[in-house]
Amino acid sequence: MYRGRRNIMRLEEYNAKRAEHIKYKIDATFVAFSELEELISKKQLSFQYFDKSFTMNNYKKWTGAQREKSYRLFCKARDMGLIESPHKCEICGQTKGILMTHNTDYNVTLSYLPKLLDGTANDKEKAQIQEVLIPVCWRCHMILHSHHRNPTAYKNYFHEVKTGKQYPPVYKHDFDILKENGF
């Protein structure tokens, strides 16, 4: 499939750029190339922005379609180097595992990301984009979106994290992991 050192480097660079889009985020520096090749061949690793079957649900006052459009704009801006990929969860401090970006206001990203992409965004608009895009780990992100399922567990989790509890990193999308937090 992929042969030679040059192709391995290209795959690692490509994987780094697309890390947030793959089904299971994999740090290419810690995973043997043969394992990456195996995951790709089994179609467990995808470099697409979205699986054809993937759709976003409505969230707060935004439709799934608005969220998907915002996400595609975000991905494009990140891939162009206009937005930095997350390196540390702003909530719990996690630096390993799946790191994502939580959007707190899709109106801002839908309005200003096109301007950022075409180079016409002013400093105030750029600052607003950065303000609404919060780097988070997978666990914190899923719990942020699950506050309505169990408000008490939601409050307890963020209290524990605020007082210094560190949960282990999450390396794959496994919602059973959230059961230990009451979700």
N, C-alpha and C positions, 0 to 999 in steps of 0.2 A: 504494500500500500504506500507507505512513505519510506523512502530509502535515503541513506546518506546523512552525514552530519549537517549539511546545509539545510536539508528538508526538516530535520529535527529542530533546528534553531527556528526555522520559519513557523513550524507548528507550535513551538513553545511561545513565540512572540504572538502568534494568532490566538492561542489559548489565553494568554495574559490579557489581551484586548477584549476578548469575549467572555471572560471569567464569570461575569454576572449573568450571562445568557445561557450557559450550559446547564443541562439538566442536573448534573451533580458537579459542583465546583471542584476542580482539581488543581492543585498547585503543581505545575509541571516540574518544578525543581525537586519535588519529593516523590513523584510517581515515575516509575520506570517507563521509558518510551514504549516498551512492548505492552504494558498495561493500558496506555492511552490508545494504542493501535487496536487492542482487543475490545476496549469499550466502544470505539468508533465503529468497528465491524459489527458489534452486537446492537448498534444503534442506541446504546445507553448514554452516549455522549453526542450532543448536537451543537453545532455552531450556528444555529439559526436564531434570529431574534425571538421567534415564537414557534412552538410546535403548531402545526395546523389545527390540532385539537384544542389548543390552549386559548382560553378567553378569560378576560378579567371580569369580575363581578362589579356591580354597582357598589360604590363605597361613599358613605356620607351623602353629599349632594351631587356626586359625579357619576356619570354612566360608565359602564365598562368600556364602551367605545372611546370615551374621552380619556380614560385612564390608559388604554392601549396606545392611543395617539401620543399622549404625553410621554409614555414609556419609550416609544420608538424615537421620538425627538431627543429624549434624554440619552438613549443609547448612541444615537448618531453624534451628539455633542461630546459624549464621553470618548467614543472611538476616535474623534478628531482631536482629542486632547484639550477640549474646551472646558471639560468638567473632569475633576480628578476622581479616579476610582477609590472606593473606601478602603482604608488601611486599618481602621480601628473603630470599634463601636462607640458611638458618642454616649451611649447610655451605660453600658457595663464595662467598657474598656477592652473587650475581647479583640484580639488581633489575629486569631487563627480561625480556621473553618470558613464557612460561607459568610461573607460580608456583603451587605446589600445597601441600597439607598431607599429610605422611606420618604415619600413625597407628602408633605403636609398640606399643600395647596396646589391642586392641579390647575386652577385658574392662572396662577403665576407662570407655571411651566408651559402651559398651552399658549399664553400670550407672549412670553419673552424668549423661550427657546428658539422659535423661528428667527427672531432678531439676532440672537447669539450666533446661530448657524450662518446667517448671511452677513454677519459682521456689523450690524447696525445697532446692537444693544448698547445702551449707555451704562455708565458705572452704577447708577441706582438700580437698573434692571438686572445687571449682573449680580449685584449684592442680594437682591430679592431672590434670585434663583438659588444662590448658595444658601440663603436663609431657610428656604423651604425643603431643601434636599438634605436629609439627615443620614449620615453613615451609621448603619446598625448591623449587628450580627443577626443571623437567621432567627435565633430564639427570641431576641427582643422584638424583631420585626413581626414575627407571627403573633406574639403576645400583644403587641400594639394593635394588631388587627382583630384580636379576639376579646377585647375588653368587654364587649356586650355579652359574651357567652358566660363569663364568670367574673363579675366586677370585683368580688372579694379576692379571688386568686390573682387578678390583674394588679390590684393594689399591693397585695402581699409580695408578689414577685418584684415589683419595682422598689418596694421598701427594702427588701433583702439586698437587692443590687446596690441601692443607694448607701446602705450600711456596710458594703464591702464584700458581700457574698459573690464569689466567682463561680459560675457554672462552666462545665466543660464545653469546648467548641463543638459545633455541629458541622459535620462534613457532608451530610446528604439530607434531602428534604424528607424527614420522617416525623410525621405529626404525633406519633406515639411518644416521642421525646417530651412533648408538652404535658403529658399525663402527670409527670412528677411535679408539675407546677399547678395542677388542678384543672387543666383544660381538656 
